[in-house]
Amino acid sequence: MKPETITPASLHKKAVPVCNKCGSSNVRTEAFAEWNGVTQNWKIHELLDGNQVCADCGQDCEIKWKLAA
């Protein structure tokens, strides 16, 4: 979400990543994850600027951000 789209009224709302082609929020992006031996779970270490894909329309996409209703 661009800073100029943030207003005082929108600060309490959550942002949602969506596909720029079909509008679905079922999007995925590449990331590095590392294993945490204490919690026994994967933790996202870094999001990459690489591939982003929509699981609904199946296309490569550019993730856009919108405010949740």
Steps between C-alpha positions, in 0.01 A plus 500: 500500500639837407541749786285757320202261512513479880263735678417545869169320440677199345763450772281254694431281194712203394669487161455198270728396213306430177573384145515791256334284230197339668484675840530178705672513837623141450849610395844356567852642489849354526673510837790358698400314814714373785435220746448600863616215724323644807152536346552207259359705215610692191532878531506730199838663494477713186244573230648506150418733213472200272205296382152592615212283389124489551371162612151579363571617144835316478683796346818676597387826653604820666369517853296810576379604844146598594331578828283224644132582533 
